[in-house]
Structures are given as structure tokens and as C-alpha cells.
Amino acid sequence: MRLYAIADLHLSYKQNREALDELRPHLEDSLILCGDVGERLEHLADAFRVTTKLFKQVFWVPGNHELYTLPRRKPEEDSDKELDQELRGQFKYEECIRMANEWGVITPEDEYVKWEGEGGPCLVCPIFTLYDYSFRPAHVSREKALDWAMEENVYATDEALLHPDPYETRDAWCEALVAKSEERLEAAASRGIPLVIVNHWPLREDLVNIPSVPRFSLWCGTKKTEDWHSRFKATVVVTGHLHVRRTDWIDGVRFEEVSLGYPRQWQGAKDRGLGINELLRDILPGMKEPEVSHTLWRQFGLPSDRTDG
């Protein structure tokens, strides 16, 4: 029994949707879907339908794209698309949870599962934290944060499509989510079993490295989670969102960014004959920490016993 993970499937893209159908069976293994499966409920349904047949157990956490409220296009669109156009914020999240429950997929609203496979025992802890714009330089105030990003022409789609309802702001929603996750992780850590913390957004600002759009960091997490890996005695932290595959060790804890990304972002791997099966990340048992810890950049998704340089 092994535990795999992948994030940012973005099934609205034809190449990514076709890749999903190429997944091979892992009937004794489990899979983490680490957010940004797609924008529509039908994308979630596709992912859950395929992966629950191929894996013994499936975990899912939301990314920002699952939370989008899409603009209305056609009045005759089916009921799932209508929900995508009507549900906002927490209410869209709750509908995603309902769909996950239909497929038996484990979510941040479920009890944490004890992993007894290779690399265990561990508690697999899906969480949902969102972001609060705090991944920014100290001299930039919250009030000036969006202006700071716009100086480099950076403005996330979230600002138009991710609504915080019923909270007044995304910051307030993030604060409530962090408090909820913090309480649950505290209780889990007290059980004396190492945790695998799963969240779409990175827990630490120093792991956000997007050279092409560095000021996108605003939408990448919250500083309130910076010490959660050590505070809650994690053995692995699994995230996505950045579309920059990498492995890091901090305080002896392994951090895995496991995104697939948009088609152009994994085309280099595809050109080398590596598809979605090779880009699944082995979380447990996973890699051992090297003698000299450093970032392993996994641009081409090479196997866990090799590095990309």
C-alpha cells in the first residue's frame, strides 16, 4: 500500500482530461487529489468517478478553482452548471463536499484517516485554509497589497470569481478556516502519530517561488501556518497551487509540491515520454532526506530516487 498525490489537474483543458483517462490502476494504493481539479462540479465528478475505480482510497482538498462562481453563459445549461453559476463561497465548497461524499472521497470535513501502509502509521489530514494576502514584503500593508501586485500587472482571477460568502472578505474566511484546521490538527498531533498534512495552498511563504509572477504570492497562503509542520509533528506536507513541482526538507519534514499544471507547463515532461502516471508523486513511503538538504526541482517529474538538478 502506497500513498500517491497529484494537484492542479485542471480538467477544463482537453489534454489534461485525456490524461486522467490514462491513469493506471493502483487497487491497493491511495491517492490525494490536492486541489484545482477544475472549476465546475462536473470536473469533480469526472475526477472522482475515474480515481475511485483505480485507487483503494481517494482524498481531496479544495483549491481556488473549485470555489469559483462562473458567469452565466447559456440559459439551457444543465443543473450542475447552473449550480456552478449560482453557488458562492462557502456554499460552493459545501456542494463540492456533497459530491465527494457521493463517491466516498475523504475531505477536510471528514475524520482523519490512519494510514497503515508503507511509510506508516500516519494520520492523513486534509485541510482547507485559503489565503489572506499575508505573503508579501513587510513594507507592503494589507490595504496596499493589491496595488503592489498590480505594479507588476499581477491580478488573480480569484478577485472576480472566488467569493467569500457568507464572510465579508476572503481574509475573514481564511481566518475562520485556519482556526478550524488548527484545532483539528492540535487534536490529531496529540495522538502521537506523525501527520501527513494535505492542503492546496503552501503552508510557508519561503516555498513560494514563481519567477515569472513573484507577486502572485498574495494568493498563495497565510503566514499563520508557517510553523504547522513542526508544531503538529508532520512527517510530510503535501500541497499544490504553484504549478512548480519540487521537494524540500525543513526541520526534518518533507514538503512536496505535486501539481500537474496547465498543458504547456507539463509539456516538457510529456516530450520526454512522461505522462500523468509518472507525474504522480510518491508520498508514502516517499523519499528519504538527503545528507545535505536542498530543493529538488522536479520540472520533468522524474522518479523519487532521482533529481532534475
N, C-alpha and C positions, 0 to 999 in steps of 0.2 A: 504494500500500500504506500503510494507516494502522493504528495500534495503538490499540484501544479497551479500556476496562476497566469492570467493574461488580462490586460486592461485595454481600454480605448479601442474596442473593436469597430466602432463607428460603422454600423451595418447599413447606413443610408448610402454608402459607397458600394457600387456593384462589385468591385474587386474584393472588397472585404467580406461582403455577403457570400460570394462564391468561395472564399477561403474558409468560412465557417463550415461549409459542407465538406471540406477536405479533412476535417479533424478525424483522427483515427480513434478507435475505441480504447478506453482505459477503464475497463469494467471493475477493476479492483482499486482504482485510484480516485482522488477527489480533485476538484477544480475550483479555483477562485476566479470569479469574474469581477475585476476590480474597477468597475465604473466606466461610464461613457460607452455603454453598449450601443446606444443610439438615442434619438430624440423622441421617437414615437413608441407607444405601447406595443405596437406590432413588432418593433425591433426586439424588445424584451421577450415577447412571446416566441419569436424565432430562435433567439439565443437559448432560452430555457428549454424549448422543445428539442433542440439538437443536443445540447450538452447533457441534459438529464438522461438521455438514452445512452450516452457514451461514457459517462462517469458515474461512479457509485454515489457520489455526493457532490452537490454544487452549492457554493457560497456566492453571494452577490452583495456588493455595496453600490450605492448610487454615486454617479458623477454629476457634474453640472448639466450635461446634455440630457440625461433622463428627466431632469427637473424643468426643462424648457416648456414654455407655453407657446406653441407655434401659431402664427397668424392664420386666420381662416382663409381658405382658398376656394373650395367648392362646396356649395350648399348640400350636394348629394353625397358627400364623403361619409364613409361608414362610421359606426358608433365609436370604435376605438380612436379614429382620427378626430372625431368630434370631441372626445374627452381630452385629447392632446391639445385641443384649441380652447378648452373651457377651464380645465383644472389649473390652478396656480399654486406655486409654493408647496407648503406642507400637504396640501390636498392632492397635488400631482404625486408627491412622494408616497402618500398613503395608497394611491391607486397602484403604483408600482409594487408596493408591498403585497397588496391583494393578489396581483398577478403572480408574484413569486410564490406566494402561499399555494396557489393553484397547482404549481409544478413541484412543490416540495423543496423549493430552493431556500437555503438558510440566509437570513437577512440580519441587519443590525437590530431588528426588533425581536429576534429570537434568542433563546438561551444559548450561551456559548457552548461549543461542541468540544469534547475532549478527543484529541487526536491520538489514536493508539497505533498508528502506522509507523513507517520508518522515520527516524528522527524524533519520535515521541518519547514519552507522552507530553503533549502540549495542549493548551486551550486555544482554539481558533476563535478570534474575537473580531468579527466585522463591526466597524463603527462608521459613523456619519458625522462629520464636523463642519463641512462647508469652509468658509473663509471670512476674514474680517478686515482685509486690506492692510494688515499689520506687517506684511513682508515688504518693507520699504525702508529707505535710509532714515536715520534718526532725525535728520533736519527737516524731513517732509511730514507735515501734520496730516491727520486723517482728512481734514477739510480740504487740503490741497492735493490729496493723493491722486485723484483722477486727473487734475491739471498736470501733475508731474508726469503721469503716464502719457498724456496727450502731447506733451512736448516732443515725444518720440513717435507720435502717431500711433500709439497703442491704446486700444479701447476694446474691451472684451464684448463679445456678443451677449454675454450674460446680462449686461446692463439693460438690454432690450427684452430679453426672453426669459430670464430667471427671476421670478418674482418671489418676494419673501412672505407672502400672505400665509397666515394672518398676522405675522410680525410686521412691524413698521419698516424695518430695514433688514438687509442681509446680515449686517453686523449683529443685530439683536437675535436673529435666527441662529447664527453661528454661536453666540454666547449660550443660548439655551441648549443647543446640541452638544457643545463642549462640556457643559455641566452634567448632562445626562451620561455621556460617554465616560467622563471622569469618574463618576460614581460607580458605574458598572465595572470599569477596569480596576478600580480600587478593590472592589469585592472579589474580582477574579484573581488578582495578584495575591490576595490573602490565602488562596488555596494552596500556594506553594508549588504550583506547576508553571513552567515557562509559558509565556504567551506568544502567539503569533497575531500581531495587531495588523488588521487589514483596513485600509482607508483609501479612498480615491486620491485625496489631496496629501501631499508630503507633510510629515509632522515637523520638519525642520527647514528653516529658511536656507541654511547652508547647503542643502541638497537641491536647491532650485538653480539650475544652470541652463539657461536658454539663450545662447549668444545672439541669436537673431532678433529676439524680442525680450531683453532683460527686464524691462519694466512691466512685463506681463506678470511678474512676481506678485503683484497686488491681488490677483485672483487665484493664488496658489496655496493658501493655507492660513494658519494663525500661529502667532508666537506662543500662544497658550499651551501648545502641545509639544514644545521643544524638548522637554525632559521626559516625556512619557515613556520612551524606550527603556530608560534606566529606572525611572520611578516605579514602573509597573512590571519590571523584570521580564522584558520581552527577549525572546531569542531571535525573532525575525520580525521586521516591519515591512509590509507589502503595500506599495502604492502605485499609482499611475499618473495620469493627467499631463505630465510634462512632454510625453512623446520622445523621451530621451532615455533609452534603456541603459541602466547602469546598476552596479552593485557596489555598496560601500559598507565599511565596518566602523562604527562609532561606539566607544565604550564597550567593545566586545560584542555588540549587537549588529547583526547583518541587516542592511537596508536594501530592498530590491524594488527598482522601478521596472514595471513589467509591461509597458504599453506596446501595443501593435502600432497604432497611429494611422494617419491617413495613407492612402495607397502610395503616394510619392515618398513617404517617409520610411517605408519598408521595402521600397523597390530595390534598393541596393542588396538587401538580403535575398530577395527573390531572384535577382540576377545571378546570385551565387548558388542557386538551387535550393535555397532555404525557404520553406513555406511556414504556414501557421503552426504546424506540428513542431518544427524546430524552434519556433519563437515562444512556445510555451515555456515558462520559467519553472524550473525545479525548485520548489520552496522547501520541502522536507523530503528527504534528509538534507538536500542542498549542499552548497559549498562550505568547506572549512576555511576559517580565516587564515590568510597567508601570514608568513612570519613578519613581513613588513606590510602593514595595511595600507591600501591605496585604492583609489576608484578604479573599478574595472568597467570600461566603457564597452557596451555590448551593441554597438550600432548594427552589426550584422547577425546578432542573435546566436553567436557561437555557443557550443555546448558548455556546461557549467565547469568543466575541467580545463577550459581554455580561455584565453582573453583576446580582445580585439586590439589591444595596445592602448 
